[in-house]
Amino acid sequence: MIDYDAIVIGGGPAGATAGYFLARAGWRVAIVERSEFPRRKVCGEFISATSWPILEAAGVHDIQGGPPVRRVGLFLGQAVVSAPMPRGGAGNGWGRALRRETLDARLLDAARESGAQVWQPWRAVSLRADETRQVCVIQARAGARELRAPVIIAAHGSWERGPLATQLARSQSPSDLLAFKARFLGAGLEPDLMPLLAFPGGYGGMVQGDGGRVGLSCCIRRDLLEAVRAGDPAASAGAAVLRHICATTRGVAEALEGAQLSESWLAAGPIRPGVRARYADGVFRVGNIAGESHPIVAEGISMAVQSGGMLADLLCAAPDRSLGRRRLDEVGRAYATAWRRQFAGRLRAAAVFACLAMQPRLAGTFSSAVERAPGLLTLGALLSGKTKPIGYVALGATDGRVAGAP
Ligand SMILES: Cc1cc2nc3c(=O)[nH]c(=O)nc-3n(C[C@H](O)[C@H](O)[C@H](O)COP(=O)(O)OP(=O)(O)OC[C@H]3O[C@@H](n4cnc5c(N)ncnc54)[C@H](O)[C@@H]3O)c2cc1C
């Protein structure tokens, strides 16, 4: 049995950020990550300017990424519209794309360097309560180990099934959204533009990343995917989806004309948008497992790092680290409230945009409205949290002092 002050399950952006700030404040932290890094991830990889202070604090802001994104756009049917992206956050005020292979590895390294012990590749397989602490059993080829701590943080994302009570149950329905992502060389997308794509049965986005590569990520309903694949049985699922998007969405067909796929397609899902418990049964949740917005607004990484920092701040405010259940419950309530204030609005906005994009009748009205008033795209970016300042100061976690916690 190995004792820690906190065990974080999952070393993606949410878990690595929470682990980084706790370790930097002197906590004994274990982060359990089941995959070897660097690893690719289905994601559009755009990070809003508001999250930059957190990445800077962790020293991972210097990663080579895409150009600043100054315009938001809409590619829907024949419509190709753009409008200014609202400026927000620290630094130059613009978001940009960072490769997940690099971002996630660098964030986890930052946590390791600040003193967290990273168990990788180890998988958390069970959690049970001890008298005053909780025991997490982790497994790898080498065998199993038991880690123990008063604080457990679930940061394992929401797309993978598993035996933990914090993991979501399997589901299968025609309306499930399956996710795809690929990168292209030689695409004609303007470097400062991030268009939202809306096509029959799904939505997505495009953005330029490092080395001039353009990433396209999207979600498509399971029933539509089956229909699209039936019409193109020789093609891979990713290629069939792309053909469907290009056949229905002029902006994508034009931007990718003559472009070459630079890496194979990745697929994941079904994704599970929605607000979930942020704290239950003595376990905190950060990132996607606490709540997931439709990726149409490209805010998931920001919500992951911001929720990780927010929870670290609240935990560091506790007078001592061997938190009893009553104190854990208090912190859990404060965190759940702060989380709702910070993120609930953008989840609602994302759900409305996803509905507008995917319902054929609404999509027509949506695109005519945006063609008449492109400023609606700027408004949409504002509603999706692109400029919402972090309502707490994660950087306060350095000395265990919460600055500005709600
Ligand atoms: C199509 C698409 C496009 C997107 N585009 C964007 C975008 O442009 N911008 C944006 O901000 N967001 C985007 N997102 C959302 C973003 O990818 C997620 O919100 C983000 O990855 C959530 O981070 P996380 O740390 O909560 O979870 P994850 O990134 O999923 O990390 C969880 C980690 O936990 C590990 N893990 C899982 N189970 C266990 C276990 N039992 N034990 C140990 N480790 C475990 C996994 O290996 C993984 O590394 C997009 C999503 C999709 C589907």
The ligand as a Gaussian input file, in Angstrom:
#p B3LYP/6-31G(d) Opt

LIG

0 1
 C      -14.708000      15.588000     -32.512000
 C      -14.221000      16.325000     -31.283000
 C      -13.580000      17.553000     -31.432000
 C      -13.143000      18.259000     -30.303000
 N      -12.525000      19.454000     -30.489000
 C      -12.128000      20.173000     -29.425000
 C      -11.467000      21.427000     -29.599000
 O      -11.168000      21.872000     -30.708000
 N      -11.151000      22.134000     -28.478000
 C      -11.432000      21.674000     -27.232000
 O      -11.145000      22.395000     -26.263000
 N      -12.013000      20.475000     -27.034000
 C      -12.367000      19.711000     -28.095000
 N      -12.934000      18.484000     -27.901000
 C      -13.167000      18.002000     -26.527000
 C      -11.885000      17.493000     -25.840000
 O      -11.241000      16.543000     -26.658000
 C      -12.216000      16.851000     -24.478000
 O      -13.144000      17.654000     -23.809000
 C      -10.971000      16.696000     -23.610000
 O      -10.131000      15.713000     -24.139000
 C      -11.346000      16.296000     -22.169000
 O      -10.178000      16.163000     -21.406000
 P      -10.146000      15.179000     -20.127000
 O       -8.802000      15.347000     -19.507000
 O      -11.356000      15.352000     -19.315000
 O      -10.279000      13.707000     -20.744000
 P       -9.348000      12.933000     -21.763000
 O       -8.624000      13.862000     -22.662000
 O      -10.237000      11.904000     -22.373000
 O       -8.258000      12.229000     -20.847000
 C       -8.597000      11.162000     -20.006000
 C       -7.359000      10.313000     -19.773000
 O       -7.678000       9.306000     -18.809000
 C       -7.079000       8.082000     -19.200000
 N       -7.847000       6.987000     -18.585000
 C       -9.085000       6.567000     -18.924000
 N       -9.473000       5.563000     -18.101000
 C       -8.447000       5.353000     -17.230000
 C       -8.239000       4.452000     -16.136000
 N       -9.175000       3.578000     -15.765000
 N       -7.050000       4.497000     -15.475000
 C       -6.088000       5.393000     -15.842000
 N       -6.232000       6.269000     -16.875000
 C       -7.400000       6.262000     -17.542000
 C       -7.126000       8.100000     -20.714000
 O       -6.121000       7.260000     -21.258000
 C       -6.892000       9.595000     -21.024000
 O       -5.527000       9.891000     -21.253000
 C      -13.344000      17.728000     -29.008000
 C      -13.969000      16.476000     -28.861000
 C      -14.398000      15.778000     -29.991000
 C      -15.076000      14.456000     -29.832000

